[in-house]
Amino acid sequence: MTKIQKLAGARLQKWQIFASLFFFNLAACSITAIAGGATPGAERYLLHPTARSLPVAVFGDDGRRELPEKYSGLEGKIGMIYEPISQTLCTAFCVAPDVVATAAHCLFQAKAAKIPAISSLSFRLDYGKVSTSTGLAGSRKGVEKNFVAVGTTKFNQEPPLSAPLDWALARLERPICRFGVLDVVPKTVPELAQATTEKRIFQVAYHWDYQHWKLAYSGACTISRSFSLQWRAIQQHFSDSEDLVLHDCDTGGASSGSPILMDTALGPVAVAINVGTYTRTRLFLRQGRVVKRLNPDVIANTGVNARAFKHIIAELGTAQILESPDELSQLQLELKARALYSGKVDGILGRNTRSAIRQFEVSNGLTATGLPTQKVLDQISQNRERPAVDYSTVRGKAPN
């Protein structure tokens, strides 16, 4: 384990996580003035946005370019999501006719103290001269969160970092993915590293600094366990590190949620979701206080392995989702009776309710989705436990 702090000339290591969105405040990455007596010898590892003021996600020369003709069909499978309240703009891609995949922080992380109002979120596809868009299922009733499966809605700024959990699947109000969907194919990192040597790994995404919101092709890029920092050190910084994919595909702001792709004989398949950029910032300290931050050194871009969410796609696409607050309250009561849930019985799907549903699903051999489905409610009701106290009351005459 890495020590959090060492005295006198040793290194301080602290990790924070941010989201790679188009609009984001990067004040935390700005450089402060040097004060006399500052001592070098501290480092901070960050996963932060590739935003306009800090284009850290391009490795070496910028290799982004227009989609090659052989990949032109991807244009109808990869779109963008936009939420006007927080001005969130991210990439998302079709994984079923009415289901898209993206980064969880695009839906649930606050930007400038504003939580995205995903009831007003739209997903847009542009294919040739055809443009189509739709909102999330359930948004007309205010229960759009019920139709979203996520790895997490809590984005840690201290270790362990939650990047490997930063995935989301959302059911759309209308099945507008009519130009096709991307096959999602889980692969091990050694398999992806082998595909790297064969130049079969690439990324396609939207970028704020690219040609007027046209999809950009990254060119062949690398997936590896280790970059300038070795895997043994990296994995200590992240929760669920086995689902972490490190890559050097050139990315820019709004590329969060874009697919990392692998060429196959049947065409490109999605092997991961891009979520952020992992950097090291050297700090100067004076009397224990940070007085200067050098420009960050890029370690790698980060993604979530497809194996983290592949198994949930079919469930979300076909499940009967609970929309009534009364039904969700009933589910919360059943979960509470089993000591799986301790929050309010309010008929609202929050972080704790999702976690309780997952625990019940796992313990009963169901796919762990965290979704409030009729299947879960039916099973938990059928398996209702009897009260722990057995009141044995008998009829008869009272004793003398």
C-alpha positions as a Markdown table, in Angstrom:
| # | Residue | x | y | z |
|---|---|---|---|---|
| 1 | Met | 0.0 | 0.0 | 0.0 |
| 2 | Thr | 1.2 | 3.6 | -0.8 |
| 3 | Lys | 1.6 | 5.8 | 2.3 |
| 4 | Ile | -0.6 | 8.9 | 2.2 |
| 5 | Gln | 2.0 | 11.1 | 3.6 |
| 6 | Lys | 5.7 | 11.0 | 4.3 |
| 7 | Leu | 7.7 | 13.7 | 6.2 |
| 8 | Ala | 10.8 | 15.7 | 5.0 |
| 9 | Gly | 11.4 | 15.5 | 1.3 |
| 10 | Ala | 9.2 | 12.5 | 0.7 |
| 11 | Arg | 6.1 | 12.5 | -1.5 |
| 12 | Leu | 2.5 | 13.3 | -0.7 |
| 13 | Gln | 0.1 | 11.3 | -2.9 |
| 14 | Lys | -3.5 | 12.3 | -3.0 |
| 15 | Trp | -6.0 | 11.3 | -5.6 |
| 16 | Gln | -9.1 | 13.1 | -6.8 |
| 17 | Ile | -11.7 | 12.3 | -9.5 |
| 18 | Phe | -13.5 | 14.7 | -11.8 |
| 19 | Ala | -15.6 | 14.1 | -14.9 |
| 20 | Ser | -14.7 | 14.7 | -18.5 |
| 21 | Leu | -17.6 | 17.0 | -19.6 |
| 22 | Phe | -17.8 | 19.8 | -22.0 |
| 23 | Phe | -18.8 | 22.4 | -19.4 |
| 24 | Phe | -16.8 | 22.2 | -16.2 |
| 25 | Asn | -15.0 | 24.5 | -13.8 |
| 26 | Leu | -11.3 | 23.8 | -13.9 |
| 27 | Ala | -10.2 | 26.2 | -11.1 |
| 28 | Ala | -8.8 | 23.3 | -9.1 |
| 29 | Cys | -6.2 | 22.7 | -11.9 |
| 30 | Ser | -5.0 | 26.3 | -12.1 |
| 31 | Ile | -1.5 | 27.3 | -11.1 |
| 32 | Thr | -1.0 | 29.5 | -8.0 |
| 33 | Ala | 1.9 | 32.0 | -7.6 |
| 34 | Ile | 5.2 | 30.8 | -6.2 |
| 35 | Ala | 5.9 | 31.8 | -2.7 |
| 36 | Gly | 9.5 | 32.0 | -1.3 |
| 37 | Gly | 10.8 | 28.9 | 0.4 |
| 38 | Ala | 8.5 | 26.5 | -1.5 |
| 39 | Thr | 9.8 | 22.9 | -1.5 |
| 40 | Pro | 9.2 | 20.5 | -4.4 |
| 41 | Gly | 8.5 | 16.9 | -3.5 |
| 42 | Ala | 4.7 | 16.3 | -3.7 |
| 43 | Glu | 2.5 | 14.8 | -6.3 |
| 44 | Arg | -1.2 | 14.6 | -6.9 |
| 45 | Tyr | -2.9 | 12.1 | -9.1 |
| 46 | Leu | -6.1 | 13.3 | -10.8 |
| 47 | Leu | -8.8 | 12.0 | -13.1 |
| 48 | His | -10.1 | 15.2 | -14.6 |
| 49 | Pro | -11.9 | 16.8 | -17.5 |
| 50 | Thr | -10.4 | 17.3 | -20.9 |
| 51 | Ala | -11.9 | 20.8 | -21.1 |
| 52 | Arg | -11.3 | 23.9 | -23.2 |
| 53 | Ser | -8.7 | 25.4 | -20.8 |
| 54 | Leu | -6.7 | 22.3 | -20.3 |
| 55 | Pro | -6.5 | 20.0 | -23.5 |
| 56 | Val | -4.6 | 17.3 | -21.7 |
| 57 | Ala | -6.2 | 14.3 | -23.4 |
| 58 | Val | -4.3 | 14.6 | -26.7 |
| 59 | Phe | -1.2 | 12.4 | -26.7 |
| 60 | Gly | 1.7 | 13.9 | -28.7 |
| 61 | Asp | 0.4 | 15.1 | -32.1 |
| 62 | Asp | -3.3 | 15.5 | -32.4 |
| 63 | Gly | -4.4 | 12.5 | -34.5 |
| 64 | Arg | -8.1 | 13.1 | -34.6 |
| 65 | Arg | -9.7 | 13.3 | -38.0 |
| 66 | Glu | -12.9 | 12.6 | -39.9 |
| 67 | Leu | -14.4 | 9.2 | -39.9 |
| 68 | Pro | -12.8 | 7.0 | -42.7 |
| 69 | Glu | -15.3 | 5.8 | -45.2 |
| 70 | Lys | -15.2 | 2.2 | -43.9 |
| 71 | Tyr | -16.4 | 3.5 | -40.5 |
| 72 | Ser | -19.1 | 5.8 | -41.9 |
| 73 | Gly | -21.9 | 3.5 | -40.6 |
| 74 | Leu | -20.8 | 4.4 | -37.0 |
| 75 | Glu | -22.3 | 7.9 | -37.6 |
| 76 | Gly | -25.8 | 6.4 | -37.1 |
| 77 | Lys | -24.9 | 4.5 | -33.9 |
| 78 | Ile | -23.0 | 7.2 | -32.0 |
| 79 | Gly | -24.8 | 10.4 | -30.8 |
| 80 | Met | -24.7 | 13.1 | -28.2 |
| 81 | Ile | -26.7 | 13.7 | -25.1 |
| 82 | Tyr | -27.4 | 17.3 | -23.9 |
| 83 | Glu | -29.0 | 18.6 | -20.7 |
| 84 | Pro | -29.7 | 22.3 | -20.8 |
| 85 | Ile | -29.9 | 23.1 | -17.1 |
| 86 | Ser | -26.3 | 22.1 | -16.2 |
| 87 | Gln | -25.3 | 22.4 | -19.9 |
| 88 | Thr | -23.9 | 18.9 | -19.9 |
| 89 | Leu | -22.8 | 17.6 | -23.3 |
| 90 | Cys | -21.5 | 14.1 | -23.7 |
| 91 | Thr | -21.2 | 11.3 | -26.3 |
| 92 | Ala | -23.4 | 8.2 | -26.1 |
| 93 | Phe | -23.9 | 5.2 | -28.3 |
| 94 | Cys | -26.7 | 2.8 | -29.2 |
| 95 | Val | -26.5 | -0.7 | -27.7 |
| 96 | Ala | -30.2 | -1.6 | -28.4 |
| 97 | Pro | -32.9 | 0.1 | -30.4 |
| 98 | Asp | -34.0 | 2.0 | -27.4 |
| 99 | Val | -31.0 | 1.8 | -25.0 |
| 100 | Val | -27.8 | 4.0 | -25.1 |
| 101 | Ala | -24.6 | 3.7 | -23.1 |
| 102 | Thr | -22.6 | 6.7 | -21.7 |
| 103 | Ala | -20.7 | 7.8 | -18.7 |
| 104 | Ala | -22.6 | 8.0 | -15.4 |
| 105 | His | -21.2 | 11.4 | -14.5 |
| 106 | Cys | -22.9 | 12.8 | -17.6 |
| 107 | Leu | -26.2 | 12.1 | -15.9 |
| 108 | Phe | -25.6 | 12.4 | -12.2 |
| 109 | Gln | -22.7 | 14.6 | -11.4 |
| 110 | Ala | -23.2 | 18.2 | -10.4 |
| 111 | Lys | -21.6 | 20.9 | -12.6 |
| 112 | Ala | -21.2 | 24.4 | -11.1 |
| 113 | Ala | -23.4 | 23.3 | -8.3 |
| 114 | Lys | -26.2 | 22.3 | -10.7 |
| 115 | Ile | -27.4 | 18.7 | -10.8 |
| 116 | Pro | -28.4 | 17.6 | -14.3 |
| 117 | Ala | -32.1 | 17.6 | -14.8 |
| 118 | Ile | -32.2 | 14.4 | -16.8 |
| 119 | Ser | -35.9 | 14.7 | -17.3 |
| 120 | Ser | -35.0 | 17.4 | -19.9 |
| 121 | Leu | -32.0 | 15.5 | -21.3 |
| 122 | Ser | -32.1 | 14.6 | -25.0 |
| 123 | Phe | -30.2 | 12.0 | -27.1 |
| 124 | Arg | -29.5 | 13.1 | -30.7 |
| 125 | Leu | -28.4 | 11.1 | -33.7 |
| 126 | Asp | -27.2 | 12.6 | -37.0 |
| 127 | Tyr | -26.8 | 10.2 | -39.9 |
| 128 | Gly | -26.2 | 11.8 | -43.3 |
| 129 | Lys | -29.0 | 14.3 | -43.8 |
| 130 | Val | -31.2 | 12.6 | -41.1 |
| 131 | Ser | -31.3 | 14.0 | -37.6 |
| 132 | Thr | -33.5 | 12.6 | -34.8 |
| 133 | Ser | -33.7 | 13.0 | -31.1 |
| 134 | Thr | -35.6 | 11.8 | -28.1 |
| 135 | Gly | -35.7 | 12.0 | -24.3 |
| 136 | Leu | -35.4 | 9.3 | -21.7 |
| 137 | Ala | -38.2 | 6.9 | -20.9 |
| 138 | Gly | -40.3 | 7.9 | -18.0 |
| 139 | Ser | -39.4 | 11.6 | -18.3 |
| 140 | Arg | -43.0 | 12.6 | -18.9 |
| 141 | Lys | -43.9 | 11.1 | -15.5 |
| 142 | Gly | -40.8 | 12.3 | -13.7 |
| 143 | Val | -39.5 | 8.8 | -13.2 |
| 144 | Glu | -36.7 | 8.8 | -15.8 |
| 145 | Lys | -34.1 | 7.7 | -13.2 |
| 146 | Asn | -36.0 | 4.4 | -12.9 |
| 147 | Phe | -35.0 | 3.7 | -16.5 |
| 148 | Val | -31.3 | 4.2 | -16.0 |
| 149 | Ala | -28.9 | 1.6 | -14.8 |
| 150 | Val | -25.6 | 2.9 | -13.4 |
| 151 | Gly | -22.4 | 1.7 | -11.9 |
| 152 | Thr | -22.4 | 4.6 | -9.4 |
| 153 | Thr | -24.0 | 8.0 | -8.7 |
| 154 | Lys | -21.2 | 8.9 | -6.2 |
| 155 | Phe | -18.1 | 10.2 | -7.8 |
| 156 | Asn | -15.2 | 10.0 | -5.3 |
| 157 | Gln | -12.7 | 12.8 | -5.0 |
| 158 | Glu | -10.6 | 10.7 | -2.7 |
| 159 | Pro | -9.3 | 7.2 | -3.1 |
| 160 | Pro | -10.6 | 4.8 | -4.1 |
| 161 | Leu | -11.6 | 6.6 | -7.3 |
| 162 | Ser | -14.8 | 5.6 | -8.9 |
| 163 | Ala | -13.8 | 5.8 | -12.6 |
| 164 | Pro | -14.3 | 2.0 | -13.2 |
| 165 | Leu | -17.9 | 2.4 | -12.0 |
| 166 | Asp | -18.6 | 5.4 | -14.2 |
| 167 | Trp | -20.9 | 3.8 | -16.7 |
| 168 | Ala | -24.6 | 4.3 | -17.4 |
| 169 | Leu | -27.3 | 2.6 | -19.6 |
| 170 | Ala | -30.4 | 4.6 | -20.3 |
| 171 | Arg | -33.7 | 3.5 | -22.0 |
| 172 | Leu | -35.0 | 6.0 | -24.5 |
| 173 | Glu | -38.5 | 7.3 | -24.8 |
| 174 | Arg | -38.5 | 6.3 | -28.5 |
| 175 | Pro | -36.4 | 3.6 | -30.2 |
| 176 | Ile | -34.5 | 6.0 | -32.5 |
| 177 | Cys | -31.4 | 3.7 | -32.9 |
| 178 | Arg | -32.8 | 2.6 | -36.2 |
| 179 | Phe | -29.5 | 2.9 | -38.1 |
| 180 | Gly | -28.1 | 0.0 | -36.1 |
| 181 | Val | -26.5 | -0.6 | -32.7 |
| 182 | Leu | -22.9 | -1.3 | -31.5 |
| 183 | Asp | -22.2 | -4.8 | -30.3 |
| 184 | Val | -20.8 | -4.7 | -26.8 |
| 185 | Val | -18.1 | -7.3 | -26.4 |
| 186 | Pro | -16.2 | -7.7 | -23.1 |
| 187 | Lys | -12.5 | -8.5 | -23.5 |
| 188 | Thr | -9.7 | -8.9 | -21.0 |
| 189 | Val | -7.0 | -6.3 | -20.9 |
| 190 | Pro | -4.4 | -8.8 | -22.3 |
| 191 | Glu | -6.8 | -9.4 | -25.3 |
| 192 | Leu | -7.2 | -5.6 | -25.8 |
| 193 | Ala | -3.4 | -5.2 | -25.5 |
| 194 | Gln | -3.0 | -7.8 | -28.3 |
| 195 | Ala | -5.5 | -6.0 | -30.4 |
| 196 | Thr | -3.4 | -2.8 | -29.8 |
| 197 | Thr | -0.4 | -4.5 | -31.4 |
| 198 | Glu | -2.5 | -5.3 | -34.4 |
| 199 | Lys | -3.7 | -1.6 | -34.6 |
| 200 | Arg | -7.4 | -2.6 | -34.1 |
| 201 | Ile | -8.2 | -0.3 | -31.2 |
| 202 | Phe | -9.7 | 3.2 | -31.8 |
| 203 | Gln | -12.2 | 5.7 | -30.5 |
| 204 | Val | -15.0 | 7.7 | -32.1 |
| 205 | Ala | -16.5 | 10.6 | -30.2 |
| 206 | Tyr | -17.8 | 14.2 | -30.3 |
| 207 | His | -15.4 | 16.9 | -29.2 |
| 208 | Trp | -16.0 | 20.6 | -28.4 |
| 209 | Asp | -12.8 | 21.6 | -30.3 |
| 210 | Tyr | -13.3 | 19.5 | -33.4 |
| 211 | Gln | -15.2 | 20.3 | -36.6 |
| 212 | His | -18.5 | 21.8 | -35.7 |
| 213 | Trp | -19.7 | 18.8 | -33.8 |
| 214 | Lys | -18.8 | 16.2 | -36.2 |
| 215 | Leu | -17.7 | 12.8 | -35.0 |
| 216 | Ala | -13.9 | 12.4 | -34.8 |
| 217 | Tyr | -11.9 | 9.3 | -35.4 |
| 218 | Ser | -8.9 | 8.9 | -33.0 |
| 219 | Gly | -6.8 | 6.7 | -35.2 |
| 220 | Ala | -5.2 | 3.5 | -33.9 |
| 221 | Cys | -4.4 | 3.8 | -30.2 |
| 222 | Thr | -3.1 | 1.8 | -27.3 |
| 223 | Ile | -4.7 | -0.1 | -24.4 |
| 224 | Ser | -2.3 | -1.2 | -21.7 |
| 225 | Arg | -2.1 | -1.9 | -18.0 |
| 226 | Ser | 0.9 | 0.4 | -17.5 |
| 227 | Phe | 1.9 | 3.7 | -19.0 |
| 228 | Ser | 4.3 | 6.1 | -17.3 |
| 229 | Leu | 3.1 | 4.7 | -14.0 |
| 230 | Gln | 3.1 | 1.0 | -13.4 |
| 231 | Trp | -0.2 | -1.0 | -12.9 |
| 232 | Arg | 0.7 | -2.0 | -9.3 |
| 233 | Ala | 0.6 | 1.6 | -8.3 |
| 234 | Ile | -2.3 | 2.6 | -10.5 |
| 235 | Gln | -4.7 | -0.1 | -9.2 |
| 236 | Gln | -4.4 | 1.2 | -5.7 |
| 237 | His | -6.0 | 4.5 | -6.7 |
| 238 | Phe | -9.2 | 3.0 | -8.1 |
| 239 | Ser | -12.2 | 1.0 | -6.9 |
| 240 | Asp | -13.0 | -2.1 | -9.0 |
| 241 | Ser | -9.7 | -1.6 | -10.8 |
| 242 | Glu | -10.2 | -4.8 | -12.8 |
| 243 | Asp | -12.8 | -3.0 | -14.8 |
| 244 | Leu | -10.5 | 0.0 | -15.5 |
| 245 | Val | -9.3 | 0.4 | -19.1 |
| 246 | Leu | -6.3 | 2.7 | -19.6 |
| 247 | His | -5.9 | 4.0 | -23.2 |
| 248 | Asp | -4.2 | 6.8 | -25.1 |
| 249 | Cys | -6.8 | 7.5 | -27.8 |
| 250 | Asp | -6.9 | 11.3 | -28.4 |
| 251 | Thr | -9.9 | 12.8 | -26.7 |
| 252 | Gly | -11.4 | 16.2 | -26.0 |
| 253 | Gly | -14.2 | 17.8 | -24.0 |
| 254 | Ala | -17.6 | 16.1 | -24.5 |
| 255 | Ser | -16.0 | 12.8 | -25.3 |
| 256 | Ser | -17.1 | 11.3 | -22.0 |
| 257 | Gly | -19.4 | 8.3 | -22.8 |
| 258 | Ser | -17.9 | 7.6 | -26.2 |
| 259 | Pro | -17.1 | 4.0 | -27.2 |
| 260 | Ile | -13.6 | 2.5 | -27.2 |
| 261 | Leu | -13.8 | 0.3 | -30.3 |
| 262 | Met | -12.1 | -2.8 | -31.6 |
| 263 | Asp | -12.0 | -3.9 | -35.2 |
| 264 | Thr | -13.2 | -7.4 | -35.9 |
| 265 | Ala | -14.0 | -9.4 | -39.0 |
| 266 | Leu | -17.6 | -8.5 | -38.5 |
| 267 | Gly | -16.9 | -4.8 | -38.0 |
| 268 | Pro | -16.2 | -2.6 | -35.0 |
| 269 | Val | -17.4 | -3.6 | -31.5 |
| 270 | Ala | -17.5 | -1.6 | -28.3 |
| 271 | Val | -15.1 | -2.8 | -25.7 |
| 272 | Ala | -15.2 | 0.1 | -23.2 |
| 273 | Ile | -16.7 | 3.5 | -22.4 |
| 274 | Asn | -14.3 | 6.5 | -22.3 |
| 275 | Val | -14.8 | 8.5 | -19.0 |
| 276 | Gly | -11.8 | 10.7 | -18.2 |
| 277 | Thr | -8.1 | 11.5 | -18.2 |
| 278 | Tyr | -5.7 | 10.4 | -15.5 |
| 279 | Thr | -2.8 | 12.8 | -14.7 |
| 280 | Arg | 0.0 | 13.5 | -12.3 |
| 281 | Thr | 0.4 | 17.1 | -11.0 |
| 282 | Arg | 3.6 | 18.1 | -9.2 |
| 283 | Leu | 3.1 | 20.4 | -6.3 |
| 284 | Phe | 5.3 | 22.8 | -4.4 |
| 285 | Leu | 4.7 | 23.0 | -0.7 |
| 286 | Arg | 5.6 | 25.6 | 1.9 |
| 287 | Gln | 4.9 | 24.8 | 5.5 |
| 288 | Gly | 2.6 | 22.0 | 4.4 |
| 289 | Arg | 0.6 | 24.2 | 2.1 |
| 290 | Val | 0.4 | 24.0 | -1.7 |
| 291 | Val | 1.8 | 27.2 | -3.2 |
| 292 | Lys | 2.2 | 26.0 | -6.8 |
| 293 | Arg | 0.9 | 23.3 | -9.1 |
| 294 | Leu | 2.8 | 22.5 | -12.3 |
| 295 | Asn | 1.0 | 21.6 | -15.4 |
| 296 | Pro | -0.3 | 18.1 | -15.2 |
| 297 | Asp | 1.5 | 15.2 | -16.9 |
| 298 | Val | -0.8 | 12.8 | -18.6 |
| 299 | Ile | -0.6 | 9.2 | -17.5 |
| 300 | Ala | -3.5 | 7.8 | -19.6 |
| 301 | Asn | -7.1 | 8.3 | -20.6 |
| 302 | Thr | -9.5 | 6.1 | -18.7 |
| 303 | Gly | -12.4 | 3.9 | -19.6 |
| 304 | Val | -14.8 | 1.3 | -18.2 |
| 305 | Asn | -14.5 | -2.3 | -19.5 |
| 306 | Ala | -17.6 | -3.6 | -21.3 |
| 307 | Arg | -17.8 | -6.5 | -18.9 |
| 308 | Ala | -19.0 | -4.1 | -16.2 |
| 309 | Phe | -22.3 | -3.4 | -18.0 |
| 310 | Lys | -22.8 | -5.8 | -20.9 |
| 311 | His | -25.0 | -8.2 | -19.0 |
| 312 | Ile | -27.5 | -5.4 | -18.1 |
| 313 | Ile | -28.3 | -4.2 | -21.6 |
| 314 | Ala | -30.8 | -6.9 | -22.3 |
| 315 | Glu | -32.4 | -6.6 | -18.9 |
| 316 | Leu | -32.9 | -2.9 | -19.3 |
| 317 | Gly | -34.3 | -3.2 | -22.8 |
| 318 | Thr | -37.0 | -5.7 | -21.8 |
| 319 | Ala | -37.7 | -5.2 | -18.1 |
| 320 | Gln | -41.1 | -4.0 | -16.8 |
| 321 | Ile | -39.9 | -0.9 | -14.9 |
| 322 | Leu | -41.9 | 0.3 | -11.9 |
| 323 | Glu | -43.3 | 3.8 | -12.5 |
| 324 | Ser | -45.7 | 4.2 | -9.7 |
| 325 | Pro | -44.4 | 5.8 | -6.4 |
| 326 | Asp | -46.7 | 3.4 | -4.5 |
| 327 | Glu | -45.1 | 0.4 | -6.1 |
| 328 | Leu | -41.6 | 1.6 | -5.4 |
| 329 | Ser | -42.6 | 2.4 | -1.8 |
| 330 | Gln | -43.9 | -1.2 | -1.5 |
| 331 | Leu | -40.5 | -2.4 | -2.8 |
| 332 | Gln | -38.7 | -0.2 | -0.3 |
| 333 | Leu | -40.8 | -1.6 | 2.5 |
| 334 | Glu | -40.0 | -5.2 | 1.5 |
| 335 | Leu | -36.3 | -4.3 | 1.3 |
| 336 | Lys | -36.4 | -2.7 | 4.6 |
| 337 | Ala | -38.1 | -5.8 | 6.2 |
| 338 | Arg | -35.0 | -7.7 | 5.1 |
| 339 | Ala | -32.6 | -5.2 | 6.5 |
| 340 | Leu | -31.3 | -4.4 | 3.0 |
| 341 | Tyr | -32.6 | -0.8 | 3.1 |
| 342 | Ser | -32.6 | 1.7 | 5.9 |
| 343 | Gly | -33.6 | 4.9 | 4.1 |
| 344 | Lys | -36.9 | 6.7 | 3.7 |
| 345 | Val | -39.9 | 4.9 | 2.2 |
| 346 | Asp | -40.6 | 7.7 | -0.3 |
| 347 | Gly | -41.2 | 6.0 | -3.6 |
| 348 | Ile | -38.1 | 7.6 | -5.1 |
| 349 | Leu | -35.2 | 5.7 | -6.6 |
| 350 | Gly | -32.1 | 6.9 | -4.9 |
| 351 | Arg | -28.6 | 5.6 | -4.4 |
| 352 | Asn | -29.5 | 3.5 | -1.3 |
| 353 | Thr | -32.5 | 1.9 | -3.0 |
| 354 | Arg | -30.4 | 0.9 | -6.0 |
| 355 | Ser | -27.9 | -0.7 | -3.7 |
| 356 | Ala | -30.5 | -2.6 | -1.8 |
| 357 | Ile | -32.1 | -3.9 | -5.0 |
| 358 | Arg | -28.7 | -5.1 | -6.2 |
| 359 | Gln | -28.1 | -6.9 | -2.9 |
| 360 | Phe | -31.5 | -8.6 | -3.2 |
| 361 | Glu | -30.8 | -9.6 | -6.8 |
| 362 | Val | -27.5 | -11.1 | -6.1 |
| 363 | Ser | -28.7 | -13.1 | -3.1 |
| 364 | Asn | -31.6 | -14.5 | -5.2 |
| 365 | Gly | -29.6 | -15.4 | -8.3 |
| 366 | Leu | -30.9 | -12.5 | -10.4 |
| 367 | Thr | -28.8 | -10.2 | -12.7 |
| 368 | Ala | -27.6 | -7.4 | -10.5 |
| 369 | Thr | -29.0 | -4.3 | -12.2 |
| 370 | Gly | -30.2 | -2.1 | -9.3 |
| 371 | Leu | -33.4 | -1.4 | -11.4 |
| 372 | Pro | -36.8 | -1.2 | -9.8 |
| 373 | Thr | -38.5 | -3.9 | -11.9 |
| 374 | Gln | -41.8 | -5.8 | -11.6 |
| 375 | Lys | -39.8 | -9.0 | -11.5 |
| 376 | Val | -37.9 | -7.9 | -8.4 |
| 377 | Leu | -41.1 | -6.8 | -6.7 |
| 378 | Asp | -42.9 | -10.0 | -7.6 |
| 379 | Gln | -40.1 | -12.2 | -6.3 |
| 380 | Ile | -39.6 | -10.3 | -3.1 |
| 381 | Ser | -43.3 | -10.4 | -2.4 |
| 382 | Gln | -43.6 | -14.1 | -3.1 |
| 383 | Asn | -40.6 | -14.8 | -0.8 |
| 384 | Arg | -42.0 | -12.5 | 2.0 |
| 385 | Glu | -40.5 | -13.5 | 5.3 |
| 386 | Arg | -42.7 | -14.2 | 8.2 |
| 387 | Pro | -42.4 | -12.1 | 11.3 |
| 388 | Ala | -39.5 | -13.0 | 13.6 |
| 389 | Val | -41.8 | -13.2 | 16.6 |
| 390 | Asp | -44.5 | -16.0 | 16.6 |
| 391 | Tyr | -47.5 | -14.9 | 18.6 |
| 392 | Ser | -49.0 | -18.3 | 19.6 |
| 393 | Thr | -52.4 | -17.4 | 20.8 |
| 394 | Val | -54.8 | -20.2 | 21.7 |
| 395 | Arg | -58.5 | -20.1 | 22.2 |
| 396 | Gly | -60.1 | -21.5 | 25.4 |
| 397 | Lys | -61.1 | -20.6 | 28.8 |
| 398 | Ala | -58.9 | -18.3 | 30.9 |
| 399 | Pro | -57.1 | -20.1 | 33.7 |
| 400 | Asn | -58.5 | -19.8 | 37.1 |
